[in-house]
Amino acid sequence: MDSVTAYDRSGGDQHQICTEWCTQSRRNPTLLQTESRQVSSNQRHMHPALAAVVQKHLSCEFRKPVAAHNLAAFERLMAQVTANPRALVLDSFCGTGHSTALLAQRHPDHLVVGIDKSAQRLGKHPTGAGHNYILLQADCEDIWQLLVAQGLTADYHYLLYPNPWPKAKHLQRRVHGHASFAWLLQLAGRTGQMQPATKYASMGGIHRGEIELRSNWQVYVEEFGTAMHLAGYHGRIARVPAGPDLTLFETKYRQSGHELWAFTSNAPP
Ligand SMILES: C[S@@+](CC[C@H](N)C(=O)[O-])C[C@H]1O[C@@H](n2cnc3c(N)ncnc32)[C@H](O)[C@@H]1O
């Protein structure tokens, strides 16, 4: 990985961390492969405004204009869904899409959709898309909104190491602090606010999907789990189990000695 594309610039403090890390790595190239700094934050515990922010977002309907490139990516996805209707698995913030390819093996009967906004990251995907996965260069929020508008749900939704936005003032940039959190819940079929059936609705089905979020910042996972709990969606928080790494960031964090945490929703009742 080169120093520019190693991290997303939009990652708040993470970019600052990366800049320092890359400066060191130029002096010691092997460091770039393995070293990653712990998340550093001025927020040591769950954000005091978390509950209020989540409640606000769940109590009002959020709509935003969809960017043209995201709409084009969504239409590519719908073409696949129409050609070969299968239930969906989402791999949001998929980076290079290594996890997408692995999840496609784990869910052979599903269409696995990797979404990342970075063309550079996606350009590092090692192989072309397999028969049951697709990579979209798009903003997750727009794809979530469009899926919800079509009445589609996802059987499984993986959010693996989203940017932590560790500054306290950036709570609303985190997945659970953003207004799009309501769409994330609707994609799991949790809110009862599904849109009227559309021509695609029968393809995804309406049922309760499972959600897994991983991070190397424990506070982030605790906040996400709490937000899910407030929304009536229960689960457990635990260390990511040992085993083959699912993503490149997971590998890097493990090699750097970070603790890795996961929220996993309960199996649907
Ligand atoms: C820390 S990386 C993790 C990548 C991958 N999941 C992994 O573990 O290797 C976070 C990723 O989120 C992507 N990203 C950030 N905000 C996004 C958004 N709103 N929509 C889509 N991708 C986004 C970045 O481009 C980056 O690839």
The ligand as a Gaussian input file, in Angstrom:
#p B3LYP/6-31G(d) Opt

LIG

0 1
 C      -10.824000       1.705000       7.686000
 S      -11.280000       1.311000       6.025000
 C      -11.829000      -0.371000       6.203000
 C      -11.888000      -1.091000       4.889000
 C      -12.216000      -2.572000       4.974000
 N      -13.515000      -2.827000       5.544000
 C      -11.168000      -3.313000       5.769000
 O      -11.421000      -3.648000       6.929000
 O      -10.078000      -3.550000       5.219000
 C      -12.811000       2.219000       5.860000
 C      -13.343000       2.268000       4.444000
 O      -14.568000       2.968000       4.433000
 C      -14.669000       3.670000       3.190000
 N      -15.694000       4.707000       3.384000
 C      -15.677000       5.732000       4.263000
 N      -16.844000       6.406000       4.221000
 C      -17.610000       5.788000       3.278000
 C      -18.925000       5.993000       2.785000
 N      -19.694000       6.980000       3.260000
 N      -19.401000       5.162000       1.839000
 C      -18.625000       4.179000       1.339000
 N      -17.370000       3.925000       1.774000
 C      -16.874000       4.716000       2.730000
 C      -13.271000       4.152000       2.919000
 O      -13.058000       4.419000       1.556000
 C      -12.447000       2.974000       3.430000
 O      -12.133000       2.074000       2.397000

